[in-house]
């Protein structure tokens, strides 16, 4: 709306007015949706929008008269007696018309700033256990949503298990800096679960998961407190089970059975195999499911031939073919060991050799674009750690406060101690200042924390780290460019790279080979000149 500085047509106050020639307060006072009709003001006689027979100018004058003439608390609240006695108007500036609470002669009812702070729950420990008869049959499903109790209406129920849980929740909230809304939600859930708890009852997570979600509390926090008390039965299925069910749903029955058993063995490990990371299990199962879908005429692992395997692998290239070869080898080796097949069709299949990429150095404009995109304090810290110290995103997430020594000017990344330059030190100081002001009570010892990780002890998520997608200089690309720049500047010396960045011998040799390609000496090692 067009605005100008002039006198308001309704209250005559000098200040900012809008297209109708009135100030914002009069515009809201005379809103047609409120049903305020035009009429003659009973005090000043002007024809304006009136409320209870008086215009806004007279209401403002009555408020000023109340402040001057009020003698008791009752008359300091009511404006009606002062409206009938208005005989003149005191003009004012619109910026000075601010509603202020009248001074109080007595303290507020609930303290200085409203309701007083509730006292923390009394310290409590585990109740004394006594001999009890174990139930013969497992208890049925309980509906905890009916047990919601409002703690504002009175004290919590008298239960020693509930008192212990509230004390643990209060201690956890103090050490992790939980917000008041999180504390209240946790208290409501604990009262709901433990108001009638008796030993040796066990609380199943599946029974109260929906009730905890209705109270807007993280289920993992509740499970953590109940696990400390030893009263919870975490019967939630692993996330991998649900994913496998959906991924293998379209395959024949024998394929689903065998791939599910193989995936569980990869996840949990066995007598002769170590447990694999969940991401590795998902990758291998993806390859196996895609291969099974490409063999629609094969209803069992026993029917797969060498030609089927070669036909599937020939359609892949590069890293995808290398990963698929490894996954299929593991699948059929496991099937042969457990006597599910008569012959291993992947026997003698050779994996492809993917040559190492030759990375070029980034252009200065690409680095400038990445630095410009880092607009927050944590983003600048991520860019500096990647571009100056060649830190991977996973290593940045894993940094702890103890890894930063500002006094000794040292920084430890993945166990490798490095000198701390002025740029990194300044960025670290800015981030630590912001971290202290934003989360002053957090107990998380990681250097980088977020709104979610500040409530616990783990690192930030991999999606929280600045990834600079869409730009040539991502964090990983900045790390590669830093190592290549060091290799080119030192004559492609792998020993120097291993000492500076703490990388393995094979990685140092690969970076040195890449640097020799860039400096034009692929078959020779150019040592740095001695001083």
Secondary structure, 3 states (H helix, E strand, C coil): CCCEEEECCCCCCEEEECCCCCCHHHHHHCCHHHCCCEEECCCCCCEEECECCECHHHHHHHHHHHHHHCCCCCCCCCCHHHHCCCCCCCCCEHHHCCCCCCCCCCCCCCCCCCCCCCCCCCCCCCCCCCCCCCCCCCCCCCCHHHHCCCHHHCCCCCCHHHHHHHHHHHHHHHHHCCCHHHHHHHHHHHHHHHCCCCCCCCEEHHHHHHHHHHCCCCHHHHHHHHHHHCCEECCCCCHHHHHHHHHCCCCCHHHHHHHHHHHHHHHHCECCECCCCHHHHHHHHHHHHHHHHCCCCCCCHHHCCHHHHHHHHHCCCHHHHHHHHHHHHHHHHHHHHCCCCCCCCCCCCCCCCCCCCCCCCCCHHHHHHHHHHCCCHHHHHHHHHHHHHCCCHHHHHCCEHHHEECCCCEEEECCEEEECCHHHHHHHHHHHHHHHHHCCCCCCCECCCCCCHHHCCCCCCCCCCCCCCCCCCCHHHHHHHHHHHHHHHCCCCHHHHHHHHCCCHHHHHHHHHHHHHHHCCCCCCCCCCCC
